[in-house]
């Protein structure tokens, strides 16, 4: 959302919430061609530790609807959900499966589903006004595609995403490889919420405020006098407020739960355990696995070549990114998987790894301990890859990411422009494309996400990538950083390339890869209220 500077401050009441816990799947065969509630099949082939169901097969029904959820022991809210939980139902399919998902919208506003990271046809990408019209209240839309590339993915709304995703419209999507080597499989979606949402301001129209309303604050305990004091402080500071204040997000969650409400991750001694860490929020989270060595086996769903064991390193996971790690459960007891940092919500983003049959708690949380950060640019073993820095490319493009003021608003620009006026990256099918991304913003990270393609990371700050080839769909640029990436234009369409801090995207940081000669197979409806950012 864009933050507008006005003399009189109108405070929008927001509350962001979700309810769900860690999703665990044992490495066994799952029933084909049906939707499966995990709780009903836990003794047979799936095990779950939350109210978020796990759906398997190849045909699914997803209903967007409101539901009440407990975020932590103090805060309960009404969320917007897929199938009544946040995260929404996890979808698990087999590599190569043809998938059909019917979305029904029972919310008061239009919605869509974007299948984050999954290569699919352009008309299935779920972008209102770009690939389809937003699905209106009471209506349905059917998505069909082939799950051709195994990995850890996400699905989420892409209609007015900065508000709707904040309300809880997201879930995990796992494409299982034909062969697996792990015994236990947990999916952990990272997010952040506000316990005092009145501090999050939007000075726009009443219609915009309605879109922001996260409503029904069952758990709010702040007194009116405290709230008034905070409003006065915000009024004094508003004239100098230039960007989105992320400190308002003070409850960090794992699968929609925070603190003691996060379900433990149960393991047995000797098992190989895969943790799928997916960041659906708007800020990076540094995750530390206690008590065990581990391997980073995949990034953004794409396997790494011969990853090596590391220990006591922080995984900094940016918005839109996914990191899969594996460890051997060889240290019985109870251990923490926790977020490190100094923000108020940090301590709530913590799960316990609990060995079955062991009551010993041989660990203490330590979220402020300084540890080195994992560096994917020099990890694993070198292998042949599709692209090199010095080869010939058909298209070369630079994306200068920056921050500016435009008509008294803070905006986020690509090459000095904001969406929909950004320059398109025009390609022909078959082109080899090299993109240089540079973050010239002084204080903001920009996790850039490309739809419809994976790109190979070739260099960081001018230094070539060492170790395993790195294929991603989302890459985070801290202030002053530069990455060079490359991809083959092998999926015709109109594809967004945008910042996955959706506050930045909604304030302009969206570009588009457009294939020459491509025409979409839908007609934009001016009454659909399409909001693709």
Order of alpha helices (4+ residues) and beta strands (2+ residues): beta-alpha-beta-beta-beta-beta-beta-beta-beta-beta-alpha-beta-beta-alpha-alpha-beta-beta-beta-beta-beta-beta-beta-beta-beta-beta-beta-beta-beta-beta-beta-beta-beta-beta-beta-beta-beta-beta-beta-alpha-beta
